[in-house]
């Protein structure tokens, strides 16, 4: 569960998205207009005089830096705008994540959103600040004077599936070794 920080427009004590009592697709479509070409989510109906306004606020962490997502309050509950958009467009809540393909969390154009696993979402991160190779997952080992590759291949609910995936990757890596 998300906890409040310093949004641009302070919500009125909103609890953040939990699995119980989530807004329905029909209700979201009643409340909002979504433009898939520019990604704007606007209030269609509002009892607070916000009709026609862009919905929500940009979330900020404790240091005042934008975390790059827009949140929307509905019925005293906060939702990430991109998840509401997915619900409105598909009729179902995303499972488990929504990834912004271009890594701009404020770009909610439909062509920029995709359902993603944690592994896919993590693989779409930018290069770490301390990366000296310029390539994600590649680093120089000074002691061995060699380039190393790190790889995350996902997560598995089933133990045997995880073992099989690890074995497949090991075989593939062994076929590439040039030491």
Residue, then its C-alpha position, 0 to 999 in steps of 0.5 A: x500500500x502506498x503512503x501519502x507524501x507531498x503531492x501537487x494537490x493534497x488529497x483529502x485523506x485518501x487511502x490508496x488502492x487496496x484489493x477490496x472495494x476497487x472502483x469498477x470499469x463502468x464507474x471509472x468510465x462514468x467519472x472520467x474521459x480518457x484521450x488515448x492519443x495524448x494520455x490525458x485523463x479528465x474529470x467528466x463528472x465531479x462534485x468538487x467543480x473539477x469537471x473538464x480538468x485533468x484528474x489527479x496530482x503528480x506524486x512527490x517523495x519526501x525529498x520533493x522529487x517527482x516520482x513521475x506518476x499521476x494519482x487520482x482520488x475517487x471515493x476517498x481512495x487513491x489510484x495510479x492514473x495509469x491503472x485507472x486508464x487500463x481498467x477503462x480501456x480493457x474492463x479489467x484491473x491489470x495483473x500485476x503491473x503497468x509498464x510505461x514503455x518509454x519510462x515516462x510515468x506521466x506519459x499515459x498515452x495508450x500506446x505507451x502502456x503495457x501490462x507487465x510482470x515485475x521482471x519486464x518492468x525492472x528490465x525497462x529501467x534506465x541505466x544505473x548512475x554508477x554504470x560505466x559500460x553504458x549497457x544495462x547489466x554489463x560491468x567491468x570487474x577490475x580484479x579479474x580484468x573482464x567484463x561481467x554480465x548480470x541477468x534477471x530472468x523473472x520470478x516463478x510461482x512453481x519451484x520446478x519451473x524456476x529450476x528449469x529456467x535456471x538450468x536453461x539459462x546456464x546451458x545458454x551462458x555456457x555455450x557463449x563463454x569465451x574465457 
